[in-house]
Amino acid sequence: SIKAVGNSQFIRNIRKGMSTSPRGANIAKLARVLNTTEAWLLGTSDEVEAPSEGKAEHGIRYGGIVEAGAFRPWDELNQDAELKHVPLAPDARFPIWAQSAFEVIGNSMDRAHVLPGMYLQTIDIHAWEKSHGDPRDGQLVIVARTRDGNPERELTVKRLRVYRDRLELVPESSDDRHKPLVFPNPPRPEGEIEVQIIAVVISSHWLYV
């Protein structure tokens, strides 16, 4: 099911989806993947472990491909995925572990000048909230969707639009096959699809290598 309620909690529930409480061994694995502490993930400490020495010189972590309609295999605790980096300068306002670069495929945001082949530099939603609060109306966000426990997910970039009675995650495309995701307030069942806002976009880049 999709969760959504009012105002800031409205946004918070959408970005959290239904997977907000990893426990036990999963917490330790997730902390290693994110290069942070178990206490920070559990919300019992504001101290975040410093990134490994020399990591920043390789750029920022590769987050994956954003492509509307494409569901790809995914394992959130797969540390091998963390080994790939994109040569973009980290934003000094945020810890290195919180920054990722997503590769754009498709035309779901071409009218926003987010074009195939670009990379989107992003900040993990948890780190963004600690510094800036909830993402605001009009911001670009990375959205993850999963279906009925299937070990695949779709990553897309959308424009966040916040209204009194609903939240929308909107494509800006020349192709009218791309449709917004709309979450009414109060929520109603929408089937076995889980939606999360996982990151906030801060810039877009062409890489010439």
Salt bridges, closest charged atoms under 4 A:
ASP46 OD1 - LYS130 NZ 3.50
GLU57 OE2 - HIS58 NE2 3.90
GLU67 OE1 - ARG72 NH2 2.62
GLU82 OE1 - ARG61 NH1 3.09
ASP91 OD2 - ARG93 NH2 2.74
GLU129 OE1 - ARG15 NH2 2.53
ASP134 OD1 - ARG12 NH2 3.24
ASP137 OD2 - ARG161 NH1 3.44
GLU152 OE1 - ARG147 NH2 3.90
GLU154 OE1 - ARG145 NE 2.61
ASP165 OD1 - ARG166 NH1 3.11
GLU168 OE2 - ARG166 NE 2.60
GLU172 OE2 - ARG159 NE 2.81
ASP175 OD2 - ARG177 NH2 2.68
GLU190 OE2 - ARG188 NE 3.79
